[in-house]
Amino acid sequence: MVQANPPSTQGYRIGEAAAASGVSAANIRWYEKQGLVAPQGRSDNSYRLYSAADVHTLRFIRLCRAMDMSLDEVRTLLALDLRSKADCDAACVALDAHLGHVRERLRELRALEKDLLALRDCCDGSGPQCRIIETLHARADAPLPGGERGTPATRHV
């Protein structure tokens, strides 16, 4: 493995940890606030210092987040022991739960695709006005489902 910036003799400063892990410095700070990673200490000039194990943890987090896992799911996996059979079972349970979330999102995305295709079919560009925009305005004026006010839209991505 080739590192862009080798760590100082005391450990990786945040920029070095970011370069070595592929996680931005801002996200490293966020993960610290969330309790997912903690710097091993501070240098004489108060820079955060990270160990090689911290960089590995950041890479692990980045990988899990790339698989669209929530911070709670990542936290669960980070807490598990690589060599424990019970923890292996817990990892399987966590992954199965995440698969359920992914499958639900796939259903939502398929419904969204259908809706977008139907919306696109509203207009071929030959009319005096755009039926797509007209339809969107009509939907915006329609009452909210269930008569609720201020209900957030379904998250599709």
C-alpha positions in Angstrom: 0.0 0.0 0.0 1.3 3.4 -1.0 0.5 6.4 1.2 0.3 9.9 -0.1 1.6 11.4 3.1 3.4 9.2 5.6 2.5 9.7 9.2 4.6 11.7 11.5 6.6 9.7 14.1 3.8 10.4 16.7 1.0 9.2 14.4 -1.2 10.5 11.6 -2.3 14.1 11.7 -5.9 14.6 10.5 -4.9 15.5 6.9 -2.6 12.4 6.7 -5.3 10.2 8.2 -7.8 11.6 5.6 -5.4 10.9 2.7 -4.6 7.4 4.0 -8.2 6.4 4.7 -10.1 8.2 1.9 -12.3 9.9 4.5 -12.4 13.7 4.5 -11.1 15.6 7.5 -14.6 17.0 8.1 -16.0 13.5 8.1 -13.3 12.3 10.5 -14.3 15.1 12.9 -18.0 14.1 12.5 -17.2 10.4 13.2 -15.3 11.5 16.3 -18.3 13.4 17.5 -20.4 10.3 16.8 -18.0 8.2 18.9 -16.9 6.0 16.0 -13.2 6.9 16.1 -11.1 8.8 18.6 -7.6 10.2 18.0 -4.9 8.6 20.1 -4.0 12.0 21.5 -2.7 15.3 20.5 0.7 16.5 19.4 2.7 19.1 21.2 1.1 21.7 19.0 -2.4 20.3 19.7 -2.9 18.5 16.3 -5.1 15.4 16.6 -3.1 12.3 16.1 -4.4 9.0 14.7 -2.9 5.5 14.8 -2.7 3.0 12.0 -5.6 1.2 13.7 -7.6 4.5 13.6 -6.9 4.7 9.9 -8.1 1.1 9.5 -11.3 2.0 11.4 -11.9 5.0 9.1 -11.5 2.8 6.1 -13.9 0.3 7.6 -16.4 3.1 8.2 -16.0 4.4 4.6 -16.6 0.9 3.3 -19.8 0.5 5.3 -21.0 3.9 4.4 -20.4 3.1 0.7 -22.8 0.2 1.3 -25.3 2.8 2.6 -25.2 1.6 6.2 -26.4 4.0 8.8 -24.0 5.2 11.5 -25.8 2.9 14.0 -25.3 -0.1 11.8 -21.6 0.9 11.4 -21.4 1.3 15.2 -22.8 -2.1 15.7 -20.3 -3.8 13.3 -17.4 -1.9 14.8 -18.3 -3.2 18.3 -18.2 -6.8 17.2 -15.1 -9.1 17.6 -13.7 -10.7 14.5 -13.1 -14.0 16.3 -16.3 -14.5 18.3 -18.9 -16.9 17.0 -21.6 -14.9 18.8 -20.4 -11.7 17.2 -20.5 -13.5 13.8 -24.2 -14.3 14.4 -24.7 -10.6 15.4 -23.0 -9.4 12.2 -25.3 -11.7 10.1 -28.4 -10.3 11.9 -27.1 -6.7 11.3 -26.5 -7.4 7.6 -29.8 -9.1 7.2 -31.5 -6.1 8.7 -29.6 -3.8 6.3 -30.6 -6.0 3.4 -34.2 -5.5 4.4 -33.7 -1.7 4.3 -32.0 -2.0 0.9 -34.8 -4.1 -0.5 -37.4 -1.6 0.8 -35.5 1.2 -0.9 -35.4 -0.8 -4.2 -39.2 -1.1 -4.0 -39.4 2.7 -3.4 -37.0 3.4 -6.3 -39.0 1.1 -8.7 -42.2 3.0 -7.7 -40.3 6.3 -8.3 -39.1 5.1 -11.7 -42.6 4.2 -12.7 -43.9 7.6 -11.5 -41.2 9.5 -13.4 -41.8 7.5 -16.6 -45.5 8.3 -16.3 -44.7 11.9 -15.7 -42.3 12.0 -18.7 -45.1 10.4 -20.9 -47.3 13.5 -20.1 -45.5 15.6 -22.5 -43.8 15.2 -25.9 -42.9 18.9 -26.2 -45.4 19.5 -29.0 -48.1 21.2 -27.0 -48.6 24.9 -26.2 -47.4 24.4 -22.7 -45.4 21.8 -20.8 -47.6 19.1 -19.4 -44.8 17.9 -17.1 -44.6 21.2 -15.3 -48.3 21.6 -15.3 -48.7 18.1 -13.7 -46.0 18.9 -11.1 -47.8 22.2 -10.2 -51.1 20.3 -9.9 -49.5 17.7 -7.6 -48.0 20.5 -5.5 -51.6 22.0 -5.0 -53.1 18.6 -4.2 -54.0 17.9 -0.6 -51.4 15.9 1.3 -52.1 12.2 1.8 -54.2 11.5 4.9 -55.0 15.1 5.3 -51.7 15.6 7.2 -49.8 18.8 7.2 -46.1 19.1 6.8 -45.4 15.4 6.4 -41.9 14.9 5.0 -41.6 13.4 1.6 -40.5 9.8 1.3 -36.8 9.4 0.9 -36.0 7.8 -2.4 -32.2 7.9 -2.4 
